[in-house]
Amino acid sequence: MLQNTHIQEKKMSNNKSGFEIRADLLTQAQGILECNLQRRIDAIREYNGYHEDEPRELPSETIDTNDVITAARELYEFVNDKQ
């Protein structure tokens, strides 16, 4: 019984605070958005390399705070879903 209590305490000490969870989700969301934008840019550059006569314009979009927060909320909803 003592061993189980020790293991449970160790697991609980590794739990993250709500702040740490939100910070991690924001970091993940930003990374996903940046990666997706970079993939779109890379795809257009690849296309333009083969179609010099009709090049496509590179996206001029930026990733703002609201985009990151929205994506983080989506990640949180997924993680929090009990299904």
Secondary structure, 3 states (H helix, E strand, C coil): CHHHHHHHHHHHHCCCCHHHHHHHHHHHHHHHHHHHHHHHHHHHHHHHHHCCCCCCCCCCCCCCHHHHHHHHHHHHHHHHCCC
